[in-house]
Amino acid sequence: MSSTLPVILAGIAGVVMLGLMAMNVAKKRGMLIAFGGLLLFGSIAVGRDWKDNAIPGIWLTIQSYRSEGYFLFGVLLLGLILIQIWRGSGKGVSAAAWLLVLLSFYAATLRFFHNGPADGLFSIAFVIGTVVPVAMLPRLVIDDFEDFLRILRTVCVVSTGWLAMCAMQFVVNPRHLTTGNENRFLGLLSNPQHAAALAAFTAVVAVWLLLNDSYRRYVLVYAALAGINMILIAWAGSRTGMGMVVVGLSFVLFSRAGRAILLLPIVALLGVVLFKLLGQAEGLGSGLDRLASTENTRSEAWQTLLATGRGAPMIGVGMEDIDRSENSWLYAFAAYGIGAAALSVLATALMVWEMLKLGAKRFGAEVLAKPYIDFVLGFVMMYLAGAVFEGYMIARVGAPSVFIVMVLSMGAVLRKNLLSQHPVMHDEGAEYAEEYDDTAYSGA
């Protein structure tokens, strides 16, 4: 990125912000539009073949400018937040989310040493223009449970757009959606693991909305999104992505299935065994067959990351000199040293602590509020489960970084402000209210 480009992008964001203000959509709707754009650009990247050449798909130009688009929409979101920041006063604050922001600042500061002053300044600008506004977004948008739903609906709108882009590429040349001979799905991202993680997050959001959005008109949309994203995880052959879905759904479905949902991991394990047997019999593709594999593909990567970090324990070696990224905490250590590793471990501990506090509030919460608690718990736990196998915790650009800061902040607002309210239940969804009652499973 040239030295003048961030200034140009900030100027464009300012013009767009003025346009949204003129159209009187600069409040919640405008912020959600900017958030959607940021999430979309965080969900794309240039795909690479086995020779590290860019995959020449129809969206290559847009993918090549992912950082610029991400920054543009982030600055737009920040501007919209700053002109109405007073609306966030008195709302809950997630210490874990802001510690992740601090981790991003720490990594950006060390880029001065690894990549020079220009890249360090750009990285700090990225943190200010992207991570900070996402952490603040729920405090300004969420005043009631309906606003909670609006944020998750925005995620589904972005997912629909992303899938539509993949569908267009499939029509033109489906080979540009996969990884060469392995034929594993990577979509509009750089590798199958990233595509599977994105699909896992989106699938859990869609399932939760399918069960809990009081506007029942969107049921078919949510069902389609959930189903398609789960198919894409299987196509990507990602055991991490499938495991993330199992963890997320174990929480999301708790309000409907009660303690019986704790059997979901066992069902998933049996499904893997059955799939392996069928795969041997039918000779399914390598992407699908990989789900049933018991091969250890992580221990070598973890040892490499640990050895890299030990070679430069104070400031790490920088992200550009690391070939592996299969664990968030080890990746932080290898890239930015013991300080980043300590901040990532502390952020993890705070996430767990905040989820324990939120879980404790579930026992006395209104029946209709419990699914919202379940969603936040499930989403954070699936993020941490994925972080064991993927190094997305310190990524400068990426959908997981957007998701986790947003959901942690949503959980803080839920814990402090929303649990004293009654969830919105529209007339068209009132008939489903009794389905949310899990007292039969909680012993109440």
MOJO-V997196 format. One record per residue. RES is the residue in one small letter. BURIAL is b if it has 16 or more other C-alpha atoms within 10 Angstrom, else e. Layout:
# MOJO-V997196
<<RES & BURIAL> <RES & BURIAL>>
This chain:
# MOJO-V997196
<<m & e> <s & e> <s & e> <t & e> <l & e> <p & b> <v & e> <i & e> <l & b> <a & b> <g & e> <i & b> <a & b> <g & b> <v & e> <v & b> <m & b> <l & b> <g & e> <l & b> <m & e> <a & e> <m & e> <n & e> <v & e> <a & b> <k & b> <k & b> <r & e> <g & b> <m & b> <l & b> <i & b> <a & b> <f & b> <g & b> <g & b> <l & b> <l & b> <l & b> <f & b> <g & b> <s & b> <i & b> <a & b> <v & b> <g & b> <r & b> <d & b> <w & e> <k & e> <d & e> <n & e> <a & e> <i & b> <p & e> <g & b> <i & b> <w & b> <l & b> <t & e> <i & e> <q & b> <s & e> <y & b> <r & b> <s & b> <e & b> <g & b> <y & b> <f & b> <l & b> <f & b> <g & b> <v & b> <l & b> <l & b> <l & b> <g & b> <l & b> <i & b> <l & e> <i & e> <q & e> <i & e> <w & e> <r & e> <g & b> <s & e> <g & e> <k & b> <g & b> <v & b> <s & b> <a & b> <a & b> <a & b> <w & b> <l & b> <l & b> <v & b> <l & b> <l & b> <s & b> <f & b> <y & b> <a & b> <a & b> <t & b> <l & b> <r & b> <f & b> <f & e> <h & b> <n & e> <g & e> <p & e> <a & e> <d & b> <g & b> <l & e> <f & b> <s & b> <i & b> <a & b> <f & b> <v & b> <i & b> <g & b> <t & b> <v & b> <v & b> <p & b> <v & b> <a & b> <m & b> <l & b> <p & b> <r & b> <l & b> <v & b> <i & b> <d & b> <d & b> <f & b> <e & e> <d & b> <f & b> <l & b> <r & b> <i & b> <l & b> <r & b> <t & b> <v & b> <c & b> <v & b> <v & b> <s & b> <t & b> <g & e> <w & b> <l & b> <a & e> <m & e> <c & b> <a & e> <m & e> <q & b> <f & b> <v & e> <v & e> <n & e> <p & b> <r & b> <h & b> <l & b> <t & b> <t & b> <g & e> <n & e> <e & e> <n & b> <r & b> <f & b> <l & b> <g & b> <l & b> <l & b> <s & b> <n & b> <p & b> <q & b> <h & b> <a & b> <a & b> <a & b> <l & b> <a & b> <a & b> <f & b> <t & b> <a & b> <v & b> <v & b> <a & b> <v & b> <w & b> <l & b> <l & b> <l & b> <n & b> <d & b> <s & b> <y & e> <r & b> <r & e> <y & e> <v & b> <l & e> <v & b> <y & b> <a & b> <a & b> <l & b> <a & b> <g & e> <i & e> <n & b> <m & b> <i & b> <l & b> <i & b> <a & b> <w & b> <a & b> <g & b> <s & b> <r & b> <t & b> <g & b> <m & b> <g & b> <m & b> <v & b> <v & b> <v & b> <g & b> <l & b> <s & b> <f & b> <v & b> <l & b> <f & b> <s & b> <r & b> <a & b> <g & b> <r & e> <a & e> <i & b> <l & b> <l & e> <l & e> <p & e> <i & e> <v & e> <a & e> <l & e> <l & e> <g & e> <v & b> <v & e> <l & e> <f & b> <k & b> <l & e> <l & e> <g & b> <q & e> <a & e> <e & e> <g & e> <l & e> <g & e> <s & b> <g & b> <l & b> <d & b> <r & b> <l & b> <a & b> <s & e> <t & e> <e & e> <n & e> <t & e> <r & b> <s & e> <e & e> <a & b> <w & b> <q & e> <t & b> <l & b> <l & b> <a & e> <t & b> <g & b> <r & e> <g & e> <a & b> <p & b> <m & e> <i & b> <g & b> <v & b> <g & b> <m & b> <e & e> <d & e> <i & b> <d & e> <r & b> <s & b> <e & b> <n & b> <s & b> <w & b> <l & b> <y & b> <a & b> <f & b> <a & b> <a & b> <y & b> <g & b> <i & b> <g & b> <a & b> <a & b> <a & e> <l & b> <s & b> <v & e> <l & e> <a & b> <t & b> <a & e> <l & b> <m & b> <v & b> <w & e> <e & b> <m & b> <l & e> <k & e> <l & b> <g & b> <a & e> <k & e> <r & b> <f & e> <g & e> <a & b> <e & b> <v & b> <l & b> <a & b> <k & b> <p & b> <y & b> <i & b> <d & b> <f & b> <v & b> <l & b> <g & b> <f & b> <v & b> <m & b> <m & b> <y & b> <l & b> <a & b> <g & b> <a & b> <v & b> <f & b> <e & b> <g & b> <y & b> <m & b> <i & b> <a & b> <r & b> <v & b> <g & b> <a & b> <p & b> <s & b> <v & b> <f & b> <i & b> <v & b> <m & b> <v & b> <l & b> <s & b> <m & b> <g & b> <a & b> <v & b> <l & b> <r & b> <k & e> <n & b> <l & b> <l & b> <s & e> <q & e> <h & e> <p & b> <v & b> <m & b> <h & e> <d & e> <e & e> <g & e> <a & e> <e & e> <y & b> <a & e> <e & e> <e & e> <y & b> <d & b> <d & b> <t & e> <a & e> <y & e> <s & e> <g & e> <a & e>>
